[in-house]
Amino acid sequence: METHNAPARLRADTPIARAARLSRYAKRLLEAEPALGLDARTEQPFIRDEMSAFLQAHASGDNDSLHRALRSLRKRVMLRVIARDLAGLATLDEVTSTLTALAETAIAHALASVEERLAARHGRPLAAVDGRALKLHVVGMGKLGGAELNVSSDVDLVFIYPEDGDTQGPRPISNHEYFTALGRGLIAALSETTADGCVFRVDMRLRPYGDGGPLVTSFDALENYFITQGREWERYAWIKARVLTGDQEAELMERVLPFVYRRHMDYHAIAALRDLHRQIRQEVERRDIADNIKLGPGGIREIEFIAQVFQLIRGGREPGLRTQPTLAVLPQLAARNLLPEAAVQELAEAYGFLRNLEHRLQYLDDLQTHVLPASDADRLLVAEAMGFSDYPALAAALERHRGNVTRHFEAIFAAAPEAEHALAHLWQGALDAERSLAVLAELGFRDPGAIGERLKSMRSASRYREMPAPSQALFDRVVPVAVEAAAAEKDPDVTLQRLFGLLESVSRRGAYLALLKEYPQALSRLAGMMSASPWVAQYLTARPILLDELLDARTLYAPPHWPSATRELRGQMDAAAGDTEKQMDVLRHFKHAHTMRLIAQDLAGLLPIETLSDHLSDLACVVLEEVLRATWPLRPAHRKDPRFAVVGYGKLGGKELGYASDLDIVFLHDDAAPEAAENYGRFALRINRWLTSITPAGVLYETDLRLRPDGAGGLMVSPLASYREYQMEKAWVWEHQALTRARFVAGDREIGATFEALRIEVLRKERDLEALRRAIAEMRGKLRDAHPNRTQLFDLKHDPGGLVDVEFVVQYLVLGHARAHAELTGNIGNLALLKLAARLGLLAGSRAQAAHDAYRRLRHLQHALRLAGEQYARIEPREVAQEIRAVRELWKTVIGDE
């Protein structure tokens, strides 16, 4: 809240005296019951325990006593809240928390009192299965649900009970009748106006079917209503739902959450909330209440809409966004880069200012008002209560905050222009054939006829004609924008065909069409990426859920921060605990989303191939670590934390992963428990199943487990001692070659350190150099024979002079000379090892540099060909003649003639 110097006289006010001067309601309370002022105790907040103790002492059980006690409690709470707030002793959070605690305490106490009398007459409803007593679940909605109740608010409630049946008592009735009577008794206890006033007005209009529906609803009936009748605005309302009473909250919320939060990103929410806001604006204009600080422009409701639209869109995938209080949601938007930090700060400041002003308007007469006062006297009172010297100063601050809210709201909710797109006539077939071809040619399409036929076939296809009307309208809006976006690319014809493939694949999934309509910049980025790579086009078409990643360039092109990503993944996995299928999908989406960001940075030229490979390898390690954490709780488990580690070989070990690389992994354990071998074997199988299973979100990683001791015939998980014995005494040369690129990637770090020490020991064994040369040359020949190339093209990986030759030479240098040069055991990559070999005098500097440059270019070309969708990384030999020559000379120098 903004504060300004108050007149000196006011600083001498006691909190109660100041409250009586600035709040007519407080003044009336004190005049009617002077003892309230003596008992106010404004030096401390009114806490929940104090409220409960008051009710226990003053509500003796009969109805009249209950009503008097509840209303008397409200007077005491309100007087202390007003006094502390206006004296600057209470924060906004204290005010809303105290009023929320009052509502929750009053509801719980009244419900217990009413039910005690009701059960004495009819008995209690019992569960059919286990006979336990069934409870009424009072769900707080709106500000009460968000634990942010204002001082003169009503309470929005919904009454839900677990199951139908009958009570067990002297005068049995149906559960529905019982809970209806209980709900009515609760409403009366809270909202009936007596000589002492009321506690809270109760609004039940958010229940299924609104005012026309039954007062109480069973769990099953609620779920059925959501499925068959639930409307978009109700999803928005149920974001705030919080169960206040009852003992089956988890089961109830299992019915609610799928209705509120969609499994995937839901961009229909923008249009739905925009429409709801439009209706509110129309009502504001009709009633001429633009000064309403809740519903008017730049008011409280617009801030809530901003928070809730992101909750509706992303809450299904990001459980952290499912929190109810508005001020708790806003920082989450900044943390996830959904809104700039500065925007969130302005919105939070505006929210605090508006809520404080709301309270001061309501302090005047304890009325639920949000409209600025008309009289000069009341305006001056409100200005002083807000800490301003006069009303114009308050009005100026209010205008600034409302202007900030409006600016941010319009940036998010501004509707795409409804005017017809300039190219809509192409899609609608409104032009004759000759004019259509001319327009397409003017746009730069090389084969206008083929594009025209493609548009015509899409328009006449059953897929389009059978779309639901809302989806068809979205499709009609998106296609012209797609044509325009493709026309801006280097090869517009190919780009548009790829875009059409994606649009057709999502044509029955309106949320994706809504995203592309709401965010045309995402469609432009999509066109650029699809133009650059057919492989990327296929990747995105198969995973349209990734379209959301294209919305924000800040996130899309930001370098990965793996500690933060790990925390994000862990939070999502914890939120899905107990649901294996969901956890598998969480892992897959996490992997695909981060891969998508790396693809975007790769295509934009922001990532050297070595850095890209590092990031992809780090991503795999993050995923593996989380898979281990999720899959270990075996039943029964012989220990809390597994003595188990994963070792990465090949591209994972050497940090050279590509987008579609599989994972070469070996499992180790160091555990003497009798059941260890069986448990870790089951553990490894479970890990592999989580990695390789096909779910709706695809495969996480393909794996290759054949590099373990004794290959496919060996144990799935090797005891560390056995692994050591195998490597020191039984392993073939090629297995030691593989060890040059191996590293610990997940699991027990102590085992990882032991493995690394063993790896170094093995690499530094004394070896006969000539025998080593022969063994490596022989293995190279076998590998070449296994990958025959019958074309005239040069295979960048397997042909003589290719990548494998460099890798084998480096492995020879490590195995042959690490005993004398320990630094060669470092897993630093082939490029760095070539330079190190030169510094150590094992290679001529010029020879090492030539091979280094050749290897780097061959990897770049291999990567480019994979992005181009080529099955084999093969190229015209003349294009890499210099590189082939450099690699062959390296091979001849180190290994000998081929």
N, C-alpha and C positions, 0 to 999 in steps of 0.2 A: 504494500500500500504506500502511496506517496504521502509524505507528511510535511507539514510546514509549521513554522513557529506559531504557537497559539498565544493569545493575549496572556499577559502575566497572571491575571485573575483566575484563568482557567487552570493554570498549573497548580493552584492551591485547592482545586475541587477534590473532594473525595470521589472515588469511583462511583459510589451510589448517588451522590449529589449531581455529578456530571450526567449520569444515566437519566436521572429524573428531569434534568433540564433539556436533554437532547432527545428523549424518548417519551412521548405522551403515554405510551403503554406502561412503561416503567413507573411513571409518575402516578398513574391510576392504581397500579398494584400497591404502591407504597401508601397511597392515601386510603385504600380499602383495608390494607393489612400492614400497619406500620411495623409490626414485628418482623416482617420479611426483611426489612432493611437492617435490623439489628442482627439477624441470623445469616446475612449474605455471605460472610467470609470470603471476600473478593480477593484475598491474597493468594488463593490457590484455585485451580480448575475444579469443576464439579466432575468427579470421576465416576465410573460405572459402579464400583463397589459402594460408594456413598448413595447412589440412586437405589440400588438393590436393598441396602439397609433401611432406607427411608420407607420403602414399600413394605418390607417385612414388618416394620414397626407400626405402620398406620393402616394397612389393609387387613381387616380381620376375617375376610372370607365371603361375606355377603356382598351382593351386587352394589348396593349404595356405598358401602365402605370402600370397595374397589374403585368406584368412579371418583369418590372424593380424594382418595390417596393419589391416584394417577394425576388428577388435575392440580392438586396441591404440589406435587413433585414438579410438574411442568412450570408452575409459577416460580418456584425456587431456582430451577435450572435456568430459565429464561432471564431472570433478574441478574443472576451472577454472570451469565454469558454477556449480556448487554453491558453491564458495568465493567467487566474486565476488557471487553473489546473496545469500548469507547474511551477507556483510560489508557489504551495502548499496552495492556498487560497480556492480551491474548493474540496469538497468530490466527490467520485464517484457518489453518489446519486444526487448531484447538477448537475454534467455533464450530466448524462442520463436524468434527469428531465427537464433540460433546452432544450436539443435537442428534447425531446418528446413534450414539450410545443411549440417549434418552428414548428414542424410538424403539431400539432393539430391546431395551430393558422393559419398557412399557408393554411391548408386544408379548414378550416371553412371560411376564408376570400375569398379564391379563389372560393369556391363553391357558396358562396352568390353572388359574382360578375358575375360568369358565368351564374348562374341561372336567375339573374335579366334580362340579355340580352336575354336569351333563352325564358323566360316566356313572354317577350314583343312581341316575334314573334308568339309563339304558345299557349299562355295561360298556366295555371298551371293544372297538373293532380289533379282531385278531387276524394275523397272517394265516393263510390257508395251509402253508407248508409246515411252519415250525411253531405256530401258535403264539408268536410274540405280539405284543401290543403294537398296533399301527399308529403312526403319528401324522398330524397335519403338518405339511411342509409349507410354511409361509415364505414366499419368495419376495424379497424386496427388489423393486424395479426403480428405474430413474435415479434420482439423487440419493435415495436411501440405499439402493443397490450399489451405487458407487461410493458409499460411505462419505458422502459430501453434502449432507442434508443442509438446507438453509433454515433460517430461524423461524420463518412463518410458513414453511412448506407443508403441503399435504404429503401423505405417504402413498406411493403406488405399490399395491400388493397383488399377488396372485396366489390362490390357495390350491395346493396339489396334494393328493393323498395316494398311497402306494397301490392299493388294489380294491376291487369291489368285494362285497360279501355282506355279512350281517354282524351286529354287535352281539356280545354274549352277556346278557344281563336280565333283570326282571322284566323289562319292557323292551325287547330287542327291536331294533330298526336297521335299515340298510346302512352300510358304511357311507354311502352318498348322503343319506339323510342326516346321519350323525355329523359328518364333517361340514355339511351345510349349516346345521344349527351351531356348530362350534365357530364357524367363520362369522356367522351373523352376530354371535355373542361377542366375538373379538372386535368386530366393527363398532358395535354399540359401545363397548367399553372405551374405545379410543375416540369416537367421533360424535357421540351424543352430546348436545349442548345442555348443560345443567347450569345451576346458579354459579358454579365455579368455572364455567366455560367448557372447552373441550381440550382433549390432549392433542390429537392430530385429526385433520380431515382425511378420510380414507377414499382413495380413488381405485376402483376395481376395473376400470375400462380396458386395461391391458390384458385381461384374461382371454382365453379362447372365445371367439365370437363376440367379444366386447360386452356391452350392456345387455345384449340379447341372449347371452350364453349362460350356462349354469354357474352358480357362484363358486363351486369347487369342481375340480377335474382330476380324474385318476391319471397315473403315470402313462398307462397305455393310451388313454383317450387324448392326452396331451401330444404324445408322439404321433398318433394318427392325424391329429389336427395339423401338426407341423407339415406332415407329408402331403396331405390332401388340400389343406386350406391356407397354410401359412403364407403371408404376404411379405414383400420386401421390407416394408416399414417395420414389421414385427421383428425381423432379424435385427434391425437397428435397435429396437427397444430391448430385446433380450440380451444384447451385449452387456447391459448393466445388471442382469439378473444375478442375485446372490441369495442363497438359501439361508434363512435366518433361524428356522426351527426345524425339527425333525431329525431322524437318525439315518436317512438313506440318501444323503446329499449326492454321493458319488454316482449312485444308480440313476438319480433324477437328472444330473447334469450329463450323463451319457446320452440321454434322450434329447437334451437341449443343444449341446454343442454341435452336432452334425447339421442342425437346422441353421444355426447362426453362422458357423464357419465352414466354408466349403473346403473340400479336400485340396483343391488347387486354387491358384490365384483367381479372384472373382471381380473382374472389372465391370460387371453389371452394376456393382454397388455404386459406382460414380453416378450413373444415370438415375438410379433409384433414389439416392439421397438428393441429387440435384432436383428431381421432380418433387420430392417431399419439401425441400427448401422453397421451391417455387410456390407451392401451395401455402406455406407459412407466410411468405412475402405477400402473396395476394390477400391473405386474411389480415395481415398488418396494414396493408394499404386500405382495405375495405373498412376496417375499424379505425383508421387514421391514428395509429399508435406507433409511429416511427420512432418516438422517444422511448419505446420499450427496450430496456437494456438487455433483456433476455432474447426476445424474438426479432427485434429490429435489426437493421443493417449494422454489421460489426459487433453484434451482441454475443451473449454467452452461448447461445445455441449454435452459432457459426463456428465457434472454437470447438464445441463438442462434435459437430459434424466433421471437422477436419480430422480430429483424433479418430473418430469412429469409422470414417471411410477407409482409412488404412487398416484398422482392425478387421473390418469386413473383408477387404481385399486379401490381406495377408495372414490373418489370424489362424486360418486353417493349417498353414505350414509353419507359422512362427508362434508357438504357444506363449512366448514372452509378451506378445501384444494383447493377450486376452485379459489383462488387468482392467478393473472397472474405473478407478478414479481418473478423471481427465488429466490432472496434473502428474499422474504417474505414467500415463501413456505418452505425453508429449516428449519427455526425454528419450523414450524408446525410439521415437521417429528420427531424432537426431543421431542416436547411436547406430541406427541401421541405414543412415544416409538417405532416408526417405524425405526429410526436410532439412534445409540448412540450419546449422546451429543458431544463427542469428534470427531466423524466422521462429524457431521454437522458443527462443528467449523472449521475443516480442509477444508471442501468443501467450506464454506463461505469465508475463507481466500484465498483459491485458486481462487475462482470466482472473488473476488476483485482484486487480483494480475493480473489475466489474462485479465480482462476487462480494467484495467489501462494500461497494456502493449499494448492491442489492440488499445487503443486510441493513444498512443504514436507512434505506427507504422503508424497510419492513419494521425496523425498530420504532418508527414514528407511532404506528397504531396497531402493530401486530397483525398486519394485513398482508396477504400474499400478493404484493404488488411489485411490478418491475418498471413502472412508469415514473418519470421524473415529476416532482411536484409542480403545481401551477402557481401556488402562492409564493410571494417573495419571502415571507416569514419561514415557510418550510424549506425553501431553497437555501436560505441562510443556515438553518439548522443542519441540513444535510451537508453543506459545504464545510461547516465547522467540524461536524462529526468525521468527515473525511480528512481533516487536517489542513483545509484551505482557508485563506483569509476571507474570501468572498465567493459568490456563486460563479461569476465569470471565469475565475481561475480554475474552479472545478470543471466547468463546461469545456474549457480549452483542453484540459488534460483528458477528459472523457472523449472529446472529438479526436484527439491524437491516437488514443488506444483503439477506438472504433475504426479509425481509418486504417491502422495497421492490420486489424483483423480482416477488414473487407479486402484489403490488398492481397493478403495471403489466401483468403477464401476464394477470391476470383481467380487467382493463379492456379488453384487446384480444380475448381469446379466450373470454370468458364467453359461453356459448351462449344464444341467445334461448330464453325459457321454452318448454319442449316441451308445456306444457299447451295444450289446445285453445282457440283464440281464441273469445271469447264470440259472435262472429258467424259462426263456421265453419258452423253449421247452415244459415245462409242459403245459403251457397255449395253445400253438400252436398245441398240439397234435402230436408233431414230434416224440415222443418216443412210443415204443410199450407198451402195457398195463402192462406187468410184470416190465419193467424198471421204468415206471411212479410210480407204487406202491412202488417200492424199494426206489425211491428218496423221496417220501412223508414220508415213514417210517423212513428214515435216518434223515429227518428234525424233527421228533418227533411227527408226527400226529398219533393218536391212531387208527383211522379207515381210512387208506389210500384209501380203496375202495370207501367209501362214498365221500371223498373229490375229488377223481378222477372223479366220476360220476357227482359231482356238477360242476366241471370245464367243463366237456363235455357238460352238459345241458346248461350252460351259453353260451358256444361257439356256440351251434347250435340253440339257441333261436332266435326268430324273433326280439326281442328287440336289440340284438347285431347285427344281420345281417342287420337291417334297420337303423343303426346309420349312420349319415353323416360321410364321410371318415375321416375328421380331428378328430372327437370325437372317432371313432373306433381306430385310431392310438394311441390316448391318452389312451384309455381303455387298449389297448394291452401293453402299457408301465407300467400302474399302477398295473395290476393284479399280475404279478410276484413279485413286491415289496410288495404287500399286503400279498401274501403267505409267503414271507420271514419274514415280520413283525409279522404275526400271529404265526409263528413257534417259535418265541422268547418268547411267552407268556406261562403262566402256563397251560392253557387248549387251545392248538392251534386249535383244531377242532372247538370248540364252537366260539372262537374268529374269525376264518376265515369265518364261516357261517354268523356271525354278520357283518363282513366287507363286505362280498359279498352282503348282503342285502342293505347296504348303497350304494355300488358302482352301483348296479342295479337301485336304486332309483334316482341316479344322472346321469345315463348313457346318457341321452339326454340333459344334461346341461354341455356343454363342459368347462365352466369356473371352475367348481368344479374339474373336472378331471385335468385341467391344473394346478390348485393349488396343487393337490396331486403329480403331476409329477414334478413340480418345487420345491416342498418342501417335500422330502421324510421323513424328521424328523417329519413333521405333521402327516404323515401316521403312523409312529411308536407310537407317542403319542395317536393317535386315537385308534390303536390296544390295547394299554395298558388300556385305559379307557373302551373300549368295552369289553375287557376281564374281567374287574373288576365287571361290573354290566350290566345285561340285561336291566334294566330300563334306564340306561344311553345310552346304545346302541339304544334303541327305541327313546329316546329323541333326539339324534343326527341324526338318520336316518330321523326323521320327520322334522328336522331343519338343513339341510346341510349348510345353510348360516353361521352357527356357526363354520364351519371348519376353517374359518379365525382366530378364537381365538386361535387355536392350534399352530400358527406359531412362536410366540415369548414367550419363557418361562418366560422372565422378566415380561411381562404383565399378562400372564396366572396365574402365582403364586404370583403376587404382592397382598398384602392385599388391600382391597377396601378403597378408600379415597372418602367418600360420598360428601363432598363439591365440589371436582373437578368433580365427576360424575354428580352432579346436574347441574353444569355449562355446562358440555358437553351436557346433555339432553336438557337443556333450549335452547342452541344455535341451536341444530338440530330441535327442535320444532318451534323456531322462523323462521328458514329458510323454514319450510314447512307451515307457517301460511297461512290460507285460503284453505288448502287442507286437509279436515278432514280424508280422507282415508290414506293419506300419514302420517299424524300425528299419527294416530292409529298404523300404522306399525312401525313408529319410536319408539313409546313407547314399543311395543312388542319386537322389536329387542333389545332395550336397556335392557329390563328385561331379555330376554333370554341370551344375551351376558354376563351379570354380573352373572347370574345363572350358566352359563357354567364355568366361572372362579372359582366360589365357588365349583362346582362339582370337578373340577380338583384338587383344594387344598384339598378338602375333601378326595378324593380317594388317594391322596399322603400322607395322615395322618397329614396334616398341621393344621387342624381345629378341635378342640374339638367340640362336638355336640352343646354345649351351645353357643360357639362363632359363629358357622355356623348359628344357629337359630337367633342370634342377627343380623348377616349380612343380612339374608333373610328378617327379619322384617324391618331393615333399608331400604333395597331396596324397599320394598312395600311402605314405607312412602315417599320415593323420588318420586316414580311413582304416588302415590295418590296426592301429592302436585302439580305435573305437570298436572295431569288430571284436577284438580280443576282450575288451571290457564288457561288451554286451553278451558274449557267448560263453564266458567262463562259468557263470553260476550253474554248474552241472548239479543235478540231484541224483544221488548224494555227491557232494564235493568233499574231498578229504582234507582240503585246506582253503583258507579264505582267499589268499592270493596265489596264483599259479607260479611255480618255478619253471617258466616256459618262455621261450624266445623265438622270434621269427628272424631268419637270416635271408637277406635279399641277394640274389645272384643276377648275372646278366645285366640287362638294361636298368633294372631297379637297383641292383647293387652298384653299378657304375654311374648312377644318376644320369642316364641317357634315355629315359622313357620318352616315348612318343604318345600321341593322342590315343592310339589303338593298341598300344603294347600290352602283352600279357605280363604276368608277374611270375618270375622264376623264384620260388621260395623254398626254404628248408626249415623244418621245425626241430627245435632242440628242447630238452628238459634236463633239469638237474635236481632230482627228487628221489630219495631212497625209499619212500613209502611203498609198501607192498602193492597198493592199488594204483600207483602212479602211472605205470605203463598203460593200463587199460583206460584210465581216466583221461590221460593226455592224448591217447589215440582217438578217443571219442571227441575230445576237444578239437583236435586238428581237423577231423572230418566235418565237425560243425562249422568251424571257421571257413573251410573250403566251400561248404554248401552256401554259407551266407555270401561269399564272394561271387560264386558262379551261378547261383540260381537265377532263373529268368522270372522276373516279376513284371507287373504292368509298367514299372519304371525301367525295365531292361536288366542287363547284367552289370554287376559292379566291376569285376575284373575277371578275365580268363586267367587261369593259373597253370603253371607247369611245375610239378612236384618231382620230376625225374632226376634232379641233381642231388637228391639225398643219397647217402651211402648205399651202394648196391642198386641204385636206380629204382625203377618201378617195382622191383622185387624186394626192396628193403623195407625196414620199418617206417611207418608214416612219421613217427616222432623218434628221433635218435637220442638216447641218453648221452649227456655231454662227454662222459668218459669213453663211451663206445665210439662217438664221433671223433674224439681225439686219436684213439687207437687206429681208426680207419684212415684218417688223414696222414698220420705219421708212418704207417706201415703198409697199407694196402691200396691206397688211392693211386689211380693212373695219372700220367702226366697231364692229360687233358682236364682232369679234375682239379689239379693244382693250377692249371691255367685259369679255370673258372674261379678259383679262389682269389685270384688277383683282383677281381671285380666284386668280391663279396663284401657285405657289411651287415651289421646288426641294424634292423629296421623297426622292430616293435617288441614289446614284452618286457621281461625282467632285465633290467640294465646291468645287473651283476653278471648274469649269464652272457649278456652282450659284451661286456668287458673281457670276460674269460675267452669268449670266442675270438675277439680281436687279437688278444695275446697269442692264442693258438694259431690264428691265421698268419701272423707275423713270423712265428716260429717255423711254420711250414714253409713259407715263402723264402726263408733264409737258410733252408737246408743246403748242405753242400751238394752240388750236382756236377756231373761230367758234362761239359759244355757241348762236346761233339754229340754225345748221346741225346742231349736235350734238343740239339738242332734237328737231328734225324726224327725224333719223336714228334716234334712240332710240325716239321715238313710233312711227315706221314699223315698226321691228323688233318693238316690243311688240305692234302689231296683227297682224303675221304670226304671232307666237308664239301669240297668243290664237286666231287662226283655225285653227291647227294642233291646238288642244286644245278643240274645241267641247264645250259642256256643255248638253245638251238636257233636263236635269232642272230641277226647281224648287229644287233644293238649291244651295248656294253652294260652289263649288270653292275650297278654301282657298289653293291655289297659283296657279291660272291665271285665275280670274275677276277682273274689275275690282275693286279694293279688296283684292286678295289679296297673297300673299307676293312674287310676281314683280314687282308694281308697286313695292314697297319696294326690291327689289334693283336694279331699273332706275333708280330715282331716285338711289340711292346711287352707282351706276356713273356716272351723269351728273355728280354732284357731284365725283367723283374726276377724271374725264376733263376736266371743264370748269374746275376750280379748282386742280388739283394744281400747275400751273405757278407759281401764286402761293403755294400752301400745300403744301410738300413733305410735311408730315406726313400728308396724305391718301393717300399712296402706301402707307402701312403696311397689311399684310394682317392687320388686327385684327378683322375681322368686321363685319357690317352694323350690329349694335346699337352697337358702339363708334364706328363711323364716323358714325352719326346724331348721337350726342352731340358728337363732334368738330366736325361741321359747325355745330352750334349754337354751340359755343364760338368758332368762327371767324367767326360772324356770317352764315353762309350760309343758316341756317334760324332762324326764331324758336324760342326755347327751348321754348315750350309745344307748338308744332307738332312739333318733333323728339321731345319726350318722349311725345306721344300716339302718334306713329308707332312709336317704340321699343316702347312697351307693347303696341301692337297686333301688331307683328311677333312679339314674344316669345310672346304668347298664341296667335296663329295657328300658330306652330311647335309649341307644346305640344299643341294640338288635333290637328294633323297627325300628330304622333308617337303620340298616343293612339289615333287611328283606325287607324293601321298596326298597332299592337299588337293592336287588336281584329279584325284580319284583313280590314279593308275594302279593296276593290280601289282605290277612289278616296277621296281625302280631301275628302269633301263633307258639308255640314252644313246644318241649317235656317238661313236667313239671319238670322232674328230673334235667334238665339243669339249672333251676332257682329256685330250691327248697329253697335255703337259702334266696333268695330275697322275695319269696312268704311268707315265714315264718316271715321275718322282717316286711313286710307291714301289714300282718294280726295281728301281735302283736301290731303294731302301732294303727291300727283301733280299736282293742279290748280295748287298754288302753285309747284312747281318746273318741271314740264313744260308745263302748260297744260291746256285743256279736252280731254277725251277725244274 
